[in-house]
Amino acid sequence: MSEQRRNLPSLDLLRGFEAAARNLSFTKAAVELFVTQSAVSRQVKTIEEHLGVALFVRRHRALLLTEAGHDLYRATAQALRQISDAAARIRERGAARTLTVTATIGFASLWLIPRLTDFRSQRPDIDIRISANNAMLDLEREGIEVAIRYCMSKMAPEGAIKLFGEVVLPVCSPKLVTRAAPLATPGDLRHHVLLHYEGPDGITPWLNWTVWLETMQLPDLKPAGSLSFSQYDQTIQAAIDGQGVALGTSPLVRQLIRQGKLIAPLAKKSESSRAYYLVTSANAAGRPEVMDFAGWMVRQAKHELRNRGDLLR
């Protein structure tokens, strides 16, 4: 045992002394610590014998600290407060394990949430909070641990991990092409209702039917009708319901195609200039639950990339 530890009274004795010094009463300290008054008195006496000095001046109906008592009280109170604060922080981290993830509304609804069951099966002890928002939130200020950024590579934050790019192609319900006009070529779109996503200006020009039709050299095509939506997941839900044809972005519609809820009837597709990136808050980068979630996202992305060629099968 080191010299320092031999000079240190036990924690139980110090707790009794601190309570007595703070209350200037053995009786009040005993009530606070759920022990007897004589037990506190013995604890203080033991420390005094250990140190070889008196810590209190004992008077009738009064208890005063000596100079040595003041010195020990200041040091003990500070040490116990630091221990208590550290224990509270550790307990809070271990008990809560809440992880907040922000992503665009479309990505959260169509890609992330349908896959969360897999992560939850691996880490049921982690509570997930999804903050779906098309605005780019400040992770540190908002207290968010993980973000999925949808941006061009030059706009990706330092340290961001690229998950996957995207392919844009028309998608619709299988029942649409069986009950309505065929959809074998881009020109057949004139017989169908086009579903438009009116996202924030300049954010998703490749999900704009005007741009896509110009790319297909069909700038003057007139569809059978149009429906417009302010959110991308609403646009895709309308396509699932057979209300028309939407421009699908591959990461967000691939699972729906596998499930048979959507089909990609045209072989025409285009690559967008944006991709999805994983960003971790600097304040949370070392937390085990954050690292586990980030690792799971990367594995999901690799699976996505391995299967990206199945979209048009």
Secondary structure by P-SEA (a helix, b strand, c coil): ccccccccccaaaaaaaaaaaaaccaaaaaaaacccaaaaaaaaaaaaaaacccccccccccccccaaaaaaaaaaaaaaaaaaaaaaaaaaaacccbbbbbccaaaaaccccccaaaaaaacccbbbbbbccccccccccccccccccccccccccccccccccbbbbbbbbaaaaaaccccccccccccbbbbbbbccccccccccaaaaaaaacccccccccccccccaaaaaaaaaaccccccccccccaaaaaaccccccccbbbbccbbbbbbbbccccccaaaaaaaaaaaaaaaaaaaacccccc
